[in-house]
Amino acid sequence: MLTVMKKIWRSWKALAHHLVAAQNFVLMSLVYWVALAPVALALKLIGRSVIAPPPERDAQGSFWRPRAAPGYDLQRANRMF
């Protein structure tokens, strides 16, 4: 009896896995077409970009910006980030 129940349980898990995969595809497609696509289309039509413009180059043509080294003290050493 236990082996039959295990077989039924494994079969149910396999079926559930396939059902969830199909449900995920349908829901993600719905979110894309209902929420993201209209916003992207509207932004495309008005000519606005959501990506930040590229930074300005310096005299040597590089995008690198000089940065002062942070001070090292006990308080900073206690913070991981």
C-alpha distances in whole Angstrom, upper triangle without the diagonal:
4,6,5,6,9,10,11,12,14,15,17,19,20,21,22,24,26,27,28,31,32,33,34,37,38,38,40,42,43,44,46,48,49,50,51,52,55,56,56,58,61,61,62,64,66,67,65,63,60,61,64,67,67,69,73,74,77,80,78,76,73,70,70,71,73,71,72,70,68,70,68,68,66,64,63,62,59,58,55,56
4,5,5,6,9,10,10,12,14,15,16,18,20,21,22,25,25,27,29,30,31,32,35,36,37,38,41,41,42,44,46,47,48,49,50,53,54,54,56,59,59,60,63,64,64,63,61,58,58,61,64,64,66,70,71,73,77,75,73,70,67,67,68,69,67,69,67,65,66,64,64,62,61,60,58,56,54,52,53
4,5,5,6,9,10,11,12,14,15,17,18,20,21,23,24,26,27,29,30,31,33,35,36,37,39,41,42,43,45,46,47,48,49,52,53,53,55,58,58,59,61,63,63,62,60,57,57,60,63,63,65,69,70,72,75,74,71,68,66,65,67,68,67,68,66,64,66,64,64,62,61,60,58,56,55,52,53
4,5,5,6,9,10,11,12,14,15,17,18,20,21,22,24,26,27,28,30,32,33,34,36,38,39,40,42,44,45,46,47,48,51,52,52,54,56,57,58,60,62,62,61,59,56,57,60,63,63,65,69,70,73,76,74,72,69,66,66,68,69,68,69,67,66,67,66,66,64,62,61,60,58,56,53,54
4,5,5,6,9,10,10,12,14,15,16,18,20,21,22,24,26,26,28,30,31,32,34,36,37,38,40,42,42,43,44,46,48,50,50,52,54,55,56,58,60,60,59,57,54,55,57,61,61,63,67,68,71,74,72,70,67,64,64,65,67,65,67,65,63,65,63,63,61,59,58,57,55,53,51,51
4,5,5,6,9,10,10,12,14,15,16,19,20,21,23,25,25,27,29,30,31,33,35,36,37,39,41,41,42,43,45,47,48,48,51,53,53,54,57,59,59,57,55,52,52,55,58,59,61,64,65,68,71,69,67,64,61,61,63,64,62,64,62,60,62,60,60,58,57,56,54,52,51,48,48
4,5,5,6,9,10,11,12,14,15,17,18,20,21,23,24,26,28,29,30,32,33,35,36,38,39,40,42,42,44,46,47,48,49,52,53,53,56,58,58,56,54,52,52,55,58,58,60,64,65,68,71,69,67,64,61,61,63,65,63,65,63,62,63,62,62,60,59,57,56,54,52,49,50
4,6,5,6,9,10,11,12,14,16,16,18,20,21,22,24,26,27,28,30,32,33,34,36,38,38,40,41,42,44,46,46,48,50,51,52,54,56,56,55,53,51,51,54,57,58,60,64,65,68,71,69,67,64,61,61,63,65,63,65,63,62,64,62,62,61,59,57,56,54,52,50,50
4,5,5,6,9,10,10,12,14,15,16,18,20,21,22,24,26,26,28,30,31,32,34,36,37,38,38,40,43,44,44,46,48,49,50,52,54,54,53,51,48,49,51,55,55,57,61,62,65,68,67,64,61,59,58,60,62,60,61,60,58,60,58,59,57,55,54,53,51,49,46,46
4,5,5,6,9,10,11,13,14,15,17,19,20,21,23,25,26,27,29,30,31,33,35,36,37,37,39,42,43,43,45,47,48,48,51,53,53,51,49,47,47,50,53,53,55,59,60,63,66,64,62,59,56,56,58,60,58,60,58,57,59,57,58,56,54,53,52,50,48,45,45
4,5,5,6,9,10,11,12,14,16,17,18,20,22,23,24,26,27,29,30,32,33,35,36,36,38,40,42,42,44,46,47,47,50,52,52,51,49,46,47,50,53,53,56,59,61,63,67,65,62,60,57,57,59,61,60,61,60,59,61,59,60,58,57,55,54,52,50,47,47
4,5,5,6,9,10,10,12,14,15,16,18,20,21,22,24,26,27,28,30,31,32,33,34,36,38,40,40,42,44,45,46,48,50,50,49,47,45,45,48,51,52,55,58,60,62,66,64,62,59,56,56,58,60,58,60,59,57,59,58,59,57,55,53,53,51,48,46,46
4,5,5,6,9,10,10,12,14,15,16,18,20,21,22,24,25,26,28,30,31,32,33,34,37,38,38,40,42,43,44,46,48,48,47,45,42,43,45,49,49,51,55,56,59,63,61,58,56,53,53,54,56,55,57,55,54,56,55,55,53,52,50,49,47,45,42,42
4,5,5,6,9,10,11,13,14,15,17,19,20,21,23,25,26,27,29,30,31,32,33,36,37,37,39,41,42,43,45,47,47,46,44,42,42,45,48,48,51,54,56,58,62,60,57,55,52,52,54,56,55,57,56,54,56,55,56,55,53,51,50,49,46,43,43
4,5,5,6,9,10,11,12,14,16,17,18,20,21,23,24,26,27,28,30,31,32,34,36,36,38,40,41,42,44,46,46,45,43,41,42,45,48,49,51,55,56,59,63,61,58,56,53,54,55,57,56,58,57,56,58,57,58,57,55,53,52,50,48,45,45
4,5,5,6,9,10,10,12,14,15,16,18,20,21,22,24,26,26,27,28,30,32,34,34,36,38,39,40,42,44,44,43,41,39,40,43,46,47,49,53,54,57,61,59,56,54,51,51,53,55,54,56,55,53,55,54,55,54,52,50,49,47,45,42,42
4,5,5,6,9,10,11,12,14,15,16,18,20,21,22,24,26,26,27,28,31,32,32,34,37,37,38,40,42,42,41,39,37,37,40,43,44,46,50,51,54,58,56,53,51,48,48,50,52,51,53,52,50,53,52,53,51,49,48,47,45,43,40,39
4,5,5,6,9,10,11,13,14,15,17,18,20,21,23,24,26,26,27,30,31,31,33,35,36,37,39,41,41,40,38,36,37,40,43,44,46,50,51,55,58,56,53,51,48,49,51,53,52,54,53,52,55,54,55,54,52,50,49,48,45,42,42
4,5,5,6,9,10,11,12,14,15,17,18,20,21,22,24,25,26,28,30,30,32,34,35,36,38,40,40,39,38,36,37,40,43,44,47,50,52,55,58,57,54,52,49,50,51,54,53,55,54,53,55,55,56,54,52,50,50,48,46,43,42
4,5,5,6,9,10,10,12,14,15,16,18,20,21,22,22,24,26,28,28,30,32,33,34,36,38,38,37,35,33,34,37,40,41,44,47,49,52,55,54,51,49,46,47,48,50,49,51,50,49,52,51,52,51,48,47,46,45,42,39,38
4,5,5,6,9,10,11,12,14,15,16,18,20,21,21,22,25,26,26,28,31,31,32,34,36,36,35,33,31,32,35,38,39,42,45,47,50,53,52,49,46,44,45,46,49,48,50,49,48,51,50,51,51,48,46,46,45,42,39,38
4,5,5,6,9,10,11,12,14,15,17,18,20,20,21,24,25,26,27,29,31,31,33,35,36,35,33,31,32,36,39,40,43,46,48,51,54,53,50,48,45,46,48,51,50,52,52,51,53,53,54,54,51,49,49,48,45,42,41
4,5,5,6,8,10,11,12,14,15,16,18,19,20,22,24,24,26,28,29,30,32,34,35,34,32,30,32,35,38,39,42,46,48,51,54,53,50,48,45,46,47,50,49,51,51,50,52,52,53,52,50,48,48,46,43,41,39
4,5,5,6,8,10,10,12,14,15,16,17,18,21,22,22,24,26,27,28,30,32,32,31,29,27,28,32,35,36,39,42,44,47,51,50,47,44,41,42,44,46,45,48,47,46,49,48,50,49,46,44,44,43,40,37,36
4,6,5,6,9,10,11,12,14,15,15,16,19,21,20,22,25,26,26,28,30,31,30,28,26,27,31,34,35,38,41,43,46,50,49,46,43,41,42,43,46,46,48,48,47,50,50,51,51,48,46,46,45,42,39,37
4,6,5,6,9,10,11,12,14,15,15,18,20,20,21,24,25,26,27,30,30,30,28,27,28,32,35,36,39,43,45,48,52,51,47,45,43,44,45,48,48,50,50,49,52,52,53,53,50,48,48,47,44,42,40
4,5,5,6,9,10,10,12,13,14,16,18,19,20,22,24,25,26,28,29,28,27,25,26,30,33,35,37,41,43,47,50,49,46,44,41,42,43,46,45,48,48,46,49,49,50,50,47,45,46,44,41,39,37
4,5,5,6,9,10,10,11,12,15,16,16,18,20,21,22,24,26,27,25,24,22,23,27,30,31,34,38,40,43,46,46,42,40,37,39,40,43,42,45,45,44,47,47,48,48,45,43,43,42,39,37,34
4,5,5,6,8,10,10,10,13,15,15,16,19,20,20,22,25,25,25,23,22,23,27,30,32,35,38,40,44,47,46,43,41,38,40,41,44,44,47,47,46,49,50,51,51,48,46,46,46,42,40,37
4,5,5,6,8,10,10,12,14,15,16,18,20,21,22,24,25,24,24,22,24,28,31,33,36,39,42,45,48,48,45,43,40,41,43,46,45,48,48,47,50,51,52,52,49,46,47,46,43,41,38
4,6,5,5,7,9,11,12,13,15,16,18,19,21,22,23,22,21,19,21,25,28,30,33,36,39,42,45,45,42,40,37,38,39,42,42,44,44,43,46,47,48,48,45,43,44,43,39,37,35
4,6,6,5,6,9,10,10,12,14,15,16,18,20,21,20,19,17,19,23,25,27,30,34,36,40,43,43,39,38,34,36,37,41,40,43,43,43,46,47,48,48,45,43,44,43,40,38,35
4,6,6,5,7,10,10,11,13,15,15,17,19,20,20,19,19,21,24,27,29,32,36,38,42,45,45,41,40,37,39,40,43,43,46,47,46,49,50,52,52,49,46,48,47,43,41,38
4,6,7,7,9,11,12,13,15,16,17,19,21,20,20,19,22,25,28,30,33,36,39,43,46,46,43,41,38,40,41,44,43,46,47,46,49,50,51,51,48,46,47,46,43,41,38
4,6,6,7,9,11,11,13,15,16,17,19,18,17,16,18,22,24,27,30,33,36,39,43,43,40,38,35,37,37,40,40,42,43,42,45,46,48,48,45,43,44,43,39,38,35
4,6,5,6,9,10,11,12,14,16,16,15,14,13,15,19,21,24,27,30,33,36,40,40,36,35,32,33,34,38,37,40,41,40,43,45,46,46,44,41,43,42,38,36,33
4,5,5,6,9,10,10,12,14,15,15,14,14,16,20,22,25,28,31,34,37,40,40,37,35,33,35,36,39,39,42,43,43,46,47,49,50,47,44,46,45,42,40,37
4,5,5,6,9,10,10,12,14,14,14,14,17,20,23,26,29,32,34,38,41,41,38,37,34,36,37,40,40,43,45,44,47,49,50,51,48,46,47,47,43,41,38
4,5,5,6,8,10,11,12,11,11,11,14,17,19,23,25,28,31,35,38,39,35,34,31,33,34,37,37,40,41,41,44,45,47,48,45,42,44,44,40,38,35
4,5,5,6,9,10,10,10,9,9,12,15,17,20,23,26,29,33,36,36,33,31,29,31,32,35,36,39,40,40,43,45,47,48,45,42,44,44,40,38,35
4,5,5,6,9,10,10,11,12,15,18,20,22,26,28,31,35,38,38,34,34,31,34,35,38,39,42,43,43,47,48,50,51,48,46,48,47,44,42,39
4,5,5,6,8,9,11,12,15,18,19,22,26,28,31,34,37,38,35,34,31,34,34,38,38,41,43,43,46,48,50,51,48,45,47,47,43,42,39
4,5,5,6,5,7,8,11,14,15,19,22,24,27,31,34,34,31,30,27,30,31,34,35,38,40,40,43,45,47,48,45,42,45,45,41,39,36
4,6,5,6,8,10,12,15,16,19,22,24,27,31,33,34,30,30,27,30,31,35,36,39,41,41,45,47,49,50,47,45,47,47,43,41,38
4,5,8,10,13,15,18,18,21,25,27,29,33,36,36,33,33,30,33,34,38,39,42,44,44,48,50,52,53,50,48,50,50,46,45,41
4,6,9,12,14,16,17,20,23,25,28,31,34,35,31,31,29,32,32,36,37,40,42,42,46,48,50,51,48,46,48,48,45,44,40
4,7,10,12,14,14,17,20,21,24,28,30,31,28,28,26,29,29,33,34,37,40,40,44,46,48,50,47,44,46,47,43,42,38
4,7,9,11,11,15,17,19,23,26,29,30,27,26,23,26,27,30,31,34,36,37,40,42,44,46,43,41,43,43,39,38,35
4,5,8,8,12,15,17,20,24,27,28,24,23,21,23,24,28,28,32,34,34,37,40,42,43,41,38,40,40,37,35,32
4,6,9,12,15,18,21,24,28,28,25,24,20,23,23,27,27,30,32,32,35,37,39,40,38,35,37,37,33,32,28
4,6,9,12,15,18,21,24,25,21,20,17,19,20,23,24,27,29,29,33,35,37,38,36,33,35,35,32,30,27
4,6,9,12,15,18,21,22,19,18,14,16,17,20,21,24,26,27,30,32,35,36,34,31,33,34,30,29,25
4,6,9,12,15,19,19,16,15,12,15,16,20,21,24,27,27,31,33,36,38,36,33,35,36,33,32,28
4,7,9,12,16,16,13,12,9,12,13,17,18,22,24,26,29,32,35,37,35,32,34,35,32,30,27
4,7,9,13,14,11,10,7,9,10,13,15,19,21,23,26,29,32,34,33,29,32,33,30,29,25
4,7,10,11,9,8,7,9,10,13,16,19,22,24,27,30,33,36,34,31,33,35,33,32,28
4,7,8,5,5,5,8,9,12,15,19,21,24,27,30,33,36,35,32,34,36,33,32,29
4,6,5,6,7,8,8,10,14,17,20,23,26,29,32,35,34,31,33,36,33,32,29
4,5,7,10,11,11,13,16,19,22,25,28,31,34,38,37,34,36,38,36,35,32
4,6,9,10,11,13,17,19,22,25,28,31,34,37,37,34,35,38,36,35,32
4,7,9,11,14,17,20,23,26,29,32,35,38,37,34,35,38,36,34,31
4,5,8,11,14,18,20,23,26,28,32,35,34,30,32,35,32,31,28
4,6,10,13,16,18,21,24,27,30,33,32,28,30,32,29,28,25
4,7,9,13,15,17,21,23,27,29,29,25,27,29,27,25,22
4,6,10,12,15,18,21,24,27,26,23,25,28,25,24,21
4,7,10,12,16,18,22,25,24,21,23,26,24,24,21
4,6,9,12,15,18,21,21,18,20,22,20,20,18
4,6,9,12,15,19,18,15,18,21,19,19,17
4,7,9,12,16,16,13,14,18,17,17,15
4,6,9,13,12,9,11,14,13,14,12
4,6,10,10,8,10,13,13,15,14
4,7,8,6,7,11,11,13,13
4,6,5,6,9,10,13,14
4,5,5,6,9,12,13
4,5,5,7,10,11
4,5,5,8,9
4,5,7,9
4,6,9
4,6
4
